[in-house]
């Protein structure tokens, strides 16, 4: 051992610790005429007529914070789609299920779903008349709230969840109406 010889030339200590854990959210169940493809990452409406259809995610969210990125594509901007949460315990039937009574989220025209009145917001219609929206959906189970960030408009919205109406664990729910409407999951992470 020669104390004049350098054993290690440079040491680099990274201060960045991963702040998230990748999860693999998938679209697992559909109600209505919907095809789920690409290993559960894409769902699109089939058929020749417009009708109420729903797609439900696989994962259950009961604690922690999550960020799910997806793209919604609408064939026609005058019809709405929605992205929501529902309780795992909610039963969904195509023609009897009412989004406003059992879920929380947003319609593609910017209206809230779930009977929640939010303060007036000049950016409310951040997705109105859009046929494609890239959304970052935030689920905060610990603080009983959800929110979203629209990648194009940079608009953010948030709402509190009534756990009596929508108890944990939550699942993702997408509403597709028009023929060829689709949703594609891009990424899903648990925030640490």
C-alpha positions, 0 to 999 in steps of 0.5 A: 500500500503506497499512500501516494498512489490514488486508488479512486480518481473521482467519486460522484454521489448522486443527490437525486433519489427516484421520487416515484415508482412505476406502476403498470396501470392497464384498462381491464374491463369494458362495458359496451362496445369497446375493444381493449388492445395493446396489452391493456393500454388502448381502448377504443369504441367500436360499432356504427352507433353512438352509445354509452360505454365505459372502460375501467382500470385494473389497479386499485388506489387506496393510499398514496399519490399517483400520476396517470398520463393518458391521451383521449381522442374524440372523433367529434368535438361536440360529444363528450368523453370523461375521465373519472374515479369510482369506488371498487365497490360500485357496480356499473351497468351500461344503461343504468349507471349514472356518472354523476352519482357514483364517480368523480372526474371531468368531462371533456367539455370541462364540466365536473362529474360527481356533483361537485361545484368548483369555484368559477374558473376562466380556464374551465373549458381547457378541453372544449372543442378539442378532439385530442387531449393529453392529460396527467391525472393525479390521484391523492388517496391520502388527502381524498382529492383528485386533479388533472393537468392538461399538457396543451393548455397547461391548465390545472384543476382539483377537487375533493372526494366525498368518501361516503359517496366514493369510498376507497379503494378507487379505480379509473373509469373512462366514458366513451360515447362516439364511435372511434373515441379512444383512450391510450394510457401513456404512463402510471406512477406512484409518487413517493 
